[in-house]
Amino acid sequence: MVRFGRILLKDGTVGINKTLLEYLVCPLSKQPLRLCEKTNSLISDAIGVSYPIVDGVPRLVPTDGKIIETDDALNSNGAGDLPNKKT
C-alpha cells in the first residue's frame, strides 16, 4: 500500500498525479482545484487562493494558502473595484 502511494505522487511533472488531482478539492470552498505547473501550486478558482505543492505533497491547510491578486480585481490605484451605486 505504501508503494502505491509513492507511485501516485511521483508520476507527473510537478510530483502530483493527474488522477489524484481529480479527487482534491479546496478545503474552504469544497470546489475542484486546478494545477498550475508554472508556480507548482493548486489553484482554487472559486475563492482565488493558491496552495503550494512541496516535495510532491499538496499543502491544503488554509493557513498555507495565498490569496491570488489579479489585474481584473485591481484598478489603477491598487484598490479593489467597487460597483457604482446610484441612489
C-alpha atoms as one frame of an Amber mdcrd trajectory, in Angstrom:
protein
   0.000   0.000   0.000   2.884   2.379   0.670   4.338   1.631  -2.761   1.064
   2.577  -4.404   1.071   5.966  -2.645   4.605   6.709  -3.790   3.735   5.846
  -7.375   0.840   8.296  -7.322   2.969  11.129  -6.034   5.964  10.544  -8.318
   4.008  10.408 -11.576   3.773  13.888 -13.116   5.950  16.872 -13.841   5.426
  18.642 -10.523   5.199  15.479  -8.464   1.428  15.057  -8.353  -0.628  12.558
 -10.319  -3.435  13.815 -12.559  -5.719  11.079 -11.193  -5.098  12.217  -7.638
  -5.839  15.791  -8.682  -9.361  14.750  -9.698 -10.149  13.947  -6.045  -8.609
  17.004  -4.404 -10.838  19.941  -3.501 -10.275  23.276  -1.800 -10.582  22.877
   1.977 -12.548  26.143   2.200 -14.857  26.200  -0.817 -15.013  22.421  -1.443
 -14.619  23.159  -5.185 -12.146  21.394  -7.533  -8.559  22.612  -7.702  -6.571
  23.456 -10.838  -2.895  22.548 -11.192  -0.570  25.426 -12.063   2.735  23.933
 -13.201   4.324  27.384 -13.533   4.026  28.120  -9.797   3.931  24.475  -8.656
   0.672  25.009  -6.825  -3.000  24.104  -6.770  -5.401  26.950  -7.519  -8.920
  27.348  -6.184 -10.604  29.490  -8.820 -13.761  29.684  -6.700 -12.129  31.798
  -3.981  -8.858  32.877  -5.610  -6.424  31.017  -3.355  -3.209  29.191  -4.282
  -1.999  26.190  -2.264   1.679  25.187  -2.648   2.948  21.722  -3.554   6.065
  20.951  -1.505   8.101  17.831  -2.346   5.104  16.396  -4.199   2.732  16.917
  -1.265  -0.099  19.438  -1.679  -0.352  21.742   1.338  -4.114  22.131   1.638
  -4.120  23.739   5.061  -5.999  27.059   4.838  -3.157  28.921   6.561  -0.731
  27.752   3.820  -2.912  29.201   1.063  -2.111  32.555  -0.530  -4.656  34.935
  -1.985  -4.182  35.439  -5.708  -4.335  39.023  -6.916  -5.485  39.513 -10.486
  -5.276  42.579 -12.681  -9.043  42.499 -13.110  -9.599  42.820  -9.369  -7.373
  45.877  -9.009  -7.836  49.259 -10.578  -5.082  51.759 -11.336  -4.684  52.982
  -7.742  -4.458  49.483  -6.285  -7.866  49.498  -4.615 -10.462  46.881  -5.468
 -13.138  47.809  -7.988 -16.408  48.587  -6.293 -19.713  48.699  -8.126 -21.186
  52.141  -8.584 -24.355  52.647  -6.580 -26.946  55.029  -7.893 -29.395  56.422
  -5.372
